[in-house]
Amino acid sequence: MNRKLLWAVILLLALGGVAIFAMRLLPSFYKEEMKLSVMLEDVKSFVVNDGMTVVYKDGIWCSQDDDYYPVNNVTVDDFFKTLKNAALHADMSVRAGGEKNQITLLLNNGDKINLWFDDENGRTDKVAAVYENESKLLYGDFVLPSQPYQWFAQPLINLDDDEIEEISGVDPHDFSFKDLIFYQVAQKADFADWMSKELKVDLKNGVAINATIFAQGHSYWVRLNLDTSIMPTAEAYEFVKNNGFLYDGWYFELPQPIGSRLLGMDQV
């Protein structure tokens, strides 16, 4: 055997040894570095501070506690994208403690991943993940609301006040689209004995928003219906077509200050 051939054989044997060694390490590497990231792929529901269960149903994320009304799917998708990326670069062996907010991720096999965090205006740069007998500290730019209602797309109608042509049923100074946040949603509700009031908001582009405010005690709910004027613009038609399903047949709970203001009374 000549010298070149001998060195070639030695090199092949060395490469083979490295490959075998790497294959032996792979399960350990997977277990330690990839496990959390892989587990996150199996999450199909999560609970926000024991107050709201969000589930993946019919291709969208919805609130199970609100008759499966859609939450803000962009917020959920971005959160999981950031979480999965952070899981690949996490610090090991940390202990959660002192954080005031918790989100529990529920896996199909019954396992759970508990996330602990403190938020500032719905954002945080670190999350402690606790699962099985492991814990990791995840770093990233997390958009992570701690209040259940903040997982909905807020405000109720994402329009600008300067798009309003006319308002009837309420003082224009008491109405603002940006203030119309809501706490929960119901598809069926009985407001027969409640005080009610009709409002109408006409937009410059031809969209007509009809609203009924229901009030009893310190509780306020609103029902909305989107329509168009006799001669709507193409923009108005598309807006009603693409957004009507978010309002028709649904009832939304309003914060007390907003509800009482729209009703034109301090309290009922």
C-alpha positions in Angstrom: 0.0 0.0 0.0 1.5 3.3 -1.1 1.7 6.3 1.3 -1.1 8.3 -0.4 -3.5 5.4 -0.1 -2.6 4.8 3.5 -3.3 8.5 4.4 -6.6 8.3 2.6 -7.6 5.2 4.6 -6.6 6.9 7.8 -8.6 10.0 6.9 -11.7 8.0 6.1 -11.4 6.1 9.4 -11.0 9.4 11.3 -14.1 10.9 9.6 -16.1 7.8 10.3 -15.1 8.0 14.0 -16.2 11.7 14.1 -19.6 10.7 12.5 -20.2 7.9 15.0 -19.4 10.2 17.9 -21.7 12.9 16.5 -24.5 10.4 16.1 -24.1 9.4 19.7 -24.3 13.0 20.8 -27.4 13.8 18.7 -30.1 12.4 21.0 -28.5 14.3 23.9 -28.3 17.5 21.8 -31.9 17.1 20.8 -33.0 16.5 24.3 -31.2 19.5 25.8 -31.3 22.1 23.0 -34.3 21.3 20.8 -36.9 19.8 23.1 -38.8 22.9 24.0 -38.8 24.2 20.5 -40.2 20.9 19.2 -42.8 20.9 22.1 -44.0 24.3 21.0 -45.0 23.0 17.6 -47.7 20.8 19.4 -49.5 23.7 21.2 -53.1 24.1 20.1 -54.4 26.0 23.1 -53.3 28.2 25.9 -54.7 29.9 29.1 -54.1 33.5 29.9 -53.8 34.1 33.7 -56.6 31.6 34.4 -59.1 33.9 32.7 -59.2 33.1 29.1 -58.7 29.9 27.0 -57.5 30.5 23.5 -57.9 27.5 21.1 -56.9 26.8 17.5 -60.2 26.0 15.8 -61.1 25.8 12.1 -57.8 27.4 11.1 -58.0 30.4 13.4 -57.2 31.2 17.1 -60.4 31.8 19.1 -61.5 32.5 22.6 -63.3 29.4 23.9 -64.9 31.4 26.7 -66.4 33.9 24.2 -68.3 31.5 22.0 -65.2 31.0 19.9 -65.0 34.6 18.8 -61.6 35.2 17.0 -58.8 36.7 18.9 -56.0 38.8 17.2 -54.4 36.0 15.2 -51.5 38.2 14.2 -50.6 38.7 17.9 -50.8 35.0 18.6 -48.7 34.0 15.5 -46.1 36.6 16.2 -45.9 35.5 19.9 -45.3 31.9 19.0 -42.8 32.8 16.3 -40.8 34.8 18.9 -41.2 32.1 21.5 -39.9 29.3 19.2 -36.9 31.4 18.1 -36.1 32.2 21.7 -36.3 28.5 22.7 -33.3 27.8 20.5 -31.1 30.2 22.4 -32.4 29.8 25.9 -30.5 29.8 29.2 -30.8 26.6 31.1 -31.4 25.9 34.8 -33.3 29.0 35.8 -36.1 29.2 38.4 -39.3 31.1 37.9 -40.3 33.2 40.8 -41.7 36.7 41.5 -43.3 37.1 38.1 -47.0 38.0 38.4 -48.4 36.8 35.1 -48.8 33.3 33.8 -49.7 31.7 30.4 -50.1 28.0 30.3 -49.5 26.3 27.0 -51.5 23.1 26.5 -50.1 20.3 24.3 -52.2 17.7 22.5 -50.7 14.9 24.7 -51.8 16.6 27.9 -48.4 18.1 28.8 -48.1 21.7 29.8 -45.6 24.5 29.4 -46.0 27.3 32.0 -44.7 30.7 31.0 -44.0 33.3 33.7 -43.4 37.0 32.9 -43.9 40.6 33.9 -45.2 42.9 31.2 -45.0 46.6 30.5 -47.8 47.8 28.3 -48.2 44.3 26.9 -44.5 43.7 26.1 -41.6 42.0 27.8 -38.1 41.0 26.9 -37.9 37.8 28.9 -40.1 34.8 29.8 -39.4 31.9 32.1 -40.6 28.6 30.7 -41.2 25.7 33.0 -42.0 22.2 31.7 -41.6 18.7 33.0 -38.5 18.9 35.1 -36.9 21.6 33.0 -36.9 25.4 33.1 -35.4 28.0 30.7 -35.2 31.7 30.5 -36.2 32.9 27.0 -35.1 36.3 25.7 -36.9 38.2 22.9 -39.1 41.1 21.9 -42.4 39.5 23.2 -45.7 41.1 22.5 -47.4 39.3 25.4 -50.6 40.9 26.8 -51.3 39.9 30.4 -55.0 40.9 30.3 -57.3 38.4 28.5 -59.3 41.1 26.6 -56.0 42.5 25.1 -55.7 39.3 23.0 -58.7 40.5 21.0 -58.1 43.0 18.1 -58.7 46.3 19.8 -60.5 48.7 19.5 -63.8 47.1 18.4 -63.8 49.0 15.1 -60.4 50.0 13.8 -61.3 53.3 12.1 -60.2 56.9 12.5 -62.5 59.5 13.9 -61.9 61.9 11.0 -63.6 59.4 8.7 -67.0 60.2 10.4 -69.5 62.1 8.3 -72.4 62.2 10.8 -73.4 60.7 14.2 -76.9 60.3 15.5 -78.1 59.2 19.0 -75.1 60.5 20.9 -73.1 63.7 21.2 -70.2 63.5 18.7 -67.9 64.7 21.4 -68.7 61.6 23.4 -67.9 59.2 20.7 -64.5 58.0 19.5 -63.5 54.8 17.7 -60.3 54.5 19.6 -62.1 54.3 22.9 -64.3 51.3 21.8 -62.5 48.5 23.5 -64.4 45.5 24.8 -63.9 42.9 27.6 -65.8 39.9 26.4 -68.1 38.6 23.6 -71.3 36.6 23.5 -73.2 35.2 20.5 -76.4 34.8 22.4 -77.7 37.2 25.1 -81.1 38.2 26.6 -81.3 42.0 27.1 -85.1 42.2 27.0 -85.3 43.9 30.5 -82.3 46.1 29.9 -82.3 49.8 29.0 -81.3 50.3 25.4 -80.4 53.1 23.0 -79.8 53.2 19.2 -76.8 54.9 17.7 -75.8 55.4 14.1 -72.4 56.4 12.7 -72.2 57.3 9.0 -68.7 57.4 7.4 -67.6 59.6 4.5 -67.0 56.6 2.3 -70.6 55.2 2.6 -70.2 52.8 5.5 -73.1 52.9 8.0 -72.6 51.5 11.5 -75.7 50.8 13.5 -75.3 50.2 17.2 -77.6 49.3 20.1 -76.3 50.0 23.6 -77.7 47.8 26.4 -77.4 48.9 30.0 -78.3 47.4 33.4 -76.7 48.5 36.7 -73.0 49.0 35.9 -73.0 46.6 32.9 -72.9 47.8 29.3 -73.1 45.8 26.1 -73.2 46.8 22.5 -74.5 45.1 19.3 -73.2 46.4 16.0 -74.4 46.0 12.4 -72.4 47.1 9.3 -74.3 48.4 6.3 -73.7 50.8 3.4 -75.5 53.9 2.2 -77.6 54.0 -1.0 -74.5 54.9 -3.1 -71.5 53.4 -1.3 -67.9 53.6 -2.6 -66.1 50.4 -3.5 -64.0 50.9 -0.4 -67.2 50.8 1.8 -68.6 47.7 0.1 -65.3 45.8 0.6 -65.1 46.9 4.3 -68.6 45.6 5.0 -68.0 42.4 3.1 -64.7 41.7 4.8 -65.6 42.7 8.3 -69.3 42.1 8.7 -68.9 38.6 10.2 -66.9 40.1 13.1 -70.0 42.0 14.3 -73.3 40.5 13.0 -74.9 38.4 15.7 -72.4 39.2 18.4 -72.6 41.2 21.6 -69.7 43.0 23.1 -69.2 44.0 26.8 -68.0 47.6 27.1 -66.1 49.2 30.0 -68.4 51.1 32.3 -67.1 54.6 31.4 -67.5 54.1 27.7 -70.9 52.5 28.0 -72.3 55.2 30.3 -70.9 57.9 28.0 -72.5 56.5 24.9 -75.8 56.1 26.8 -75.6 59.7 27.8 -75.8 59.1 31.5 -73.3 58.8 34.3 -74.9 55.6 35.5 -78.0 53.5 35.2 
